[in-house]
Amino acid sequence: MFAEHKRLLAIDDDVSSAELIVRIAERCRYEAFATSDSRGVMNLASALKPSILAVDICMPNLDANDLFELLAGEQYRGRILIVSGQEPKVLEETRQRALALGLDAPFALLKPLDIPSLRNILLDRDLASAA
């Protein structure tokens, strides 16, 4: 059964990338939000309690690794989707860092986004139960 509130927060300093993720998530029946302000992301994540965070690796003020440390400190229990234009090795190293901090980071997608892959990730029944 799907959870009542599937919620996604896309965090990317490239506004158009974050908005694309939001549009796809909304089509997958998520309540979806985007932010390009990495400084306020922890307050936003605390308020929204997203079941999944779509996170760009390189952002001003707070990169993905710094964000992961904060999320781990707050015991974030949703899933993390890493989205970046970095080379695949960097995506995997970043994902492994999140896992080492105890975060649930099963996915990493390369930009430009493969929309069918993103849709398949978002429609995964296991994601619906992450809250």
C-alpha positions in Angstrom: 0.0 0.0 0.0 1.2 3.5 -0.7 1.8 5.9 2.2 -0.6 8.7 2.6 1.9 11.4 1.9 4.7 10.8 -0.6 6.7 14.0 -0.5 9.8 15.0 -2.4 12.2 17.9 -1.9 14.6 18.6 -4.7 17.7 20.5 -3.7 19.8 22.0 -6.5 21.4 25.3 -7.2 20.3 24.9 -10.8 16.6 26.0 -10.5 15.6 24.4 -13.8 17.0 21.0 -12.7 15.1 21.1 -9.4 11.9 22.2 -11.1 12.2 19.3 -13.6 12.5 16.8 -10.8 9.5 18.4 -9.1 7.4 18.1 -12.3 8.3 14.5 -12.7 7.6 13.8 -9.0 4.2 15.5 -9.3 3.3 13.2 -12.2 4.2 10.3 -10.0 1.7 11.6 -7.4 4.2 13.2 -5.0 3.7 16.4 -3.2 6.9 18.0 -4.5 9.0 21.0 -3.6 12.2 22.6 -4.9 14.8 24.8 -3.4 18.0 26.3 -4.7 18.9 27.7 -1.2 21.2 25.2 0.4 21.5 27.3 3.5 17.9 26.9 4.4 17.5 23.3 3.4 17.6 21.8 6.9 14.7 24.0 8.1 12.7 23.2 4.9 13.4 19.5 5.3 12.4 19.6 9.0 9.1 21.3 8.1 8.2 19.2 5.0 9.5 15.8 6.2 10.0 14.5 2.7 10.1 10.8 2.1 12.8 11.4 -0.5 15.4 14.1 -1.0 16.8 14.7 -4.5 20.2 16.2 -3.8 22.8 17.8 -6.2 26.4 17.2 -5.1 27.9 20.6 -5.8 26.1 23.5 -4.3 27.3 26.9 -2.9 27.4 27.2 0.9 26.5 23.6 1.6 27.6 20.7 -0.6 26.0 17.2 -0.5 28.5 15.8 1.9 28.0 18.6 4.4 24.2 18.2 4.0 24.5 14.5 4.6 26.3 15.1 7.9 23.5 17.4 9.0 20.8 15.0 7.9 22.5 12.2 9.8 22.7 14.4 12.9 19.0 15.0 12.6 18.4 11.3 12.1 16.7 11.8 8.7 14.9 8.5 7.8 13.7 9.2 4.2 15.6 8.2 1.1 18.2 10.2 -0.8 18.5 10.4 -4.5 21.8 11.9 -5.6 21.6 13.8 -8.9 24.7 15.4 -10.4 26.6 16.2 -13.5 29.8 14.9 -11.8 31.5 11.8 -13.2 30.0 8.5 -12.1 32.9 7.7 -9.8 32.1 10.9 -7.8 28.4 10.1 -7.7 29.2 6.6 -6.2 31.7 8.0 -3.7 29.1 10.6 -2.5 26.5 7.9 -2.3 28.9 5.7 -0.2 29.6 8.6 2.1 25.9 9.0 2.7 25.5 5.3 3.4 28.5 5.4 5.8 26.7 8.1 7.8 23.7 5.8 8.2 21.5 7.4 5.5 19.4 5.5 3.0 20.9 6.6 -0.3 20.1 3.8 -2.8 20.1 6.0 -5.9 22.4 8.2 -7.9 21.5 9.6 -11.3 23.7 11.5 -13.8 22.7 14.8 -15.3 21.2 15.3 -17.8 18.5 13.3 -16.2 17.2 10.1 -17.7 13.5 10.9 -17.1 12.3 7.2 -17.4 14.9 6.2 -14.8 13.8 8.9 -12.4 10.2 8.0 -12.9 11.0 4.3 -12.2 12.8 5.3 -9.0 9.9 7.4 -7.8 7.3 4.8 -8.6 9.2 2.1 -6.6 6.7 0.8 -4.0 9.5 0.7 -1.4 9.9 4.4 -1.6 6.3 4.9 -0.7 6.8 3.3 2.7 9.8 5.5 3.6 8.6 8.3 5.8 
